[in-house]
Amino acid sequence: MIQARELRKTYGSSRVIDGVSFELGAGQCLALLGPNGAGKTTLLRILATLLRPTAGSLTIAGADALREPERARALIGMVAHGSYVYEDLTARENLRFWETMRGGDAAAERLTAALAQVELDGVADERVRTFSAGMKRRLGLARVLLGRARVLLLDEPFTGLDRRGRKWVNEFLLGFKAAGGAAVLATHSFGGGLGVADRIAILGSGRLLLDRPAADLAPEELHRLYESLTEAVEAGP
């Protein structure tokens, strides 16, 4: 579903992403850990075809994301760190606007079905400014469902959520994987979605320092590796 090879992104002499390579199959979730400034958001933006890498190659579900970004983009759903919803519109109006802008099918029954899947059908016609952070996150995921994404990218998806909200996002990810989707979630926290991750990667100073099956990493070992790897990179040569 995702095949990244030697991805690099530079701004002048600054190298933000430095030779990142990984593969992710259908039904898998990769948790991308790293401190603030490690390059997680930049990498997600490259994977989402919102930012073109300086070098490297990227394939999304068989589509060459650099040569055919529009084709690849149609297969991707991204939920950014911010809510990026229109506060003065209702949940239904937000979905209708998003679908219209992307040229999708904004039929009422599709919007209602998507809201029902994220348990917002009961507040479909309420202004989003009245929603909690978790409800706004679910509204963003409803947009993913409408787009029938096969690859899901989430940037700090658990920030600001209570226990119920985190549980709901975890269950959504499990269902997305079970349907054959692939997900990458970027976080600097060890809580949240590590329980649904099949692989755990650590990013530091734009480089992939670790990529291992989650089942092979006990929590204590993961903490130890994270501290030692990120501290070594930050210390420099």
C-alpha angles and dihedrals in degrees: 000000000000124000115175121180125190095327114190133178122185134178106198106305093343115100108203098171115030118192101317115181129173143134129220125191134208113287093023134117124202118201109207111203126189143130122266109288094026092120099256097133092044090052091049090051090052091049089049090052089240091116126036116226120235089230141355137059134272131192122188116194090330096315120117099236094199098047097033106027094157092055092048093045091058088062096050133084119190129190108191127208091259120061095239093194128136104253096200094051125078122248090257092048091050091054093045091051093048093048093047092049093052093044094247133140108282095181112154094239092055092051092048092048092050092049090049091053091057093041095247099112090103091060098033093126099042123105112262091227086076093056126104121237090261093052091051089050089052090050088055089052090051087061088054090053092051091053092051090227119192094193121049123198119191127185113204091331095177099052112123095006125127123223093275091050093050090048091051093051090048091052090048090053092049090052092046091053093046089056090057099263126138122222136194117193121187119205143151090209128090092210127071118043104012088102092065095042119110092190133025123207129184120212121196128172089347095305129111102240098176138010115175140146110274090228089064094057121076112202093251093051092047091053091048094049092045093053096044096044098044093043091051092051094046090049090057127203 
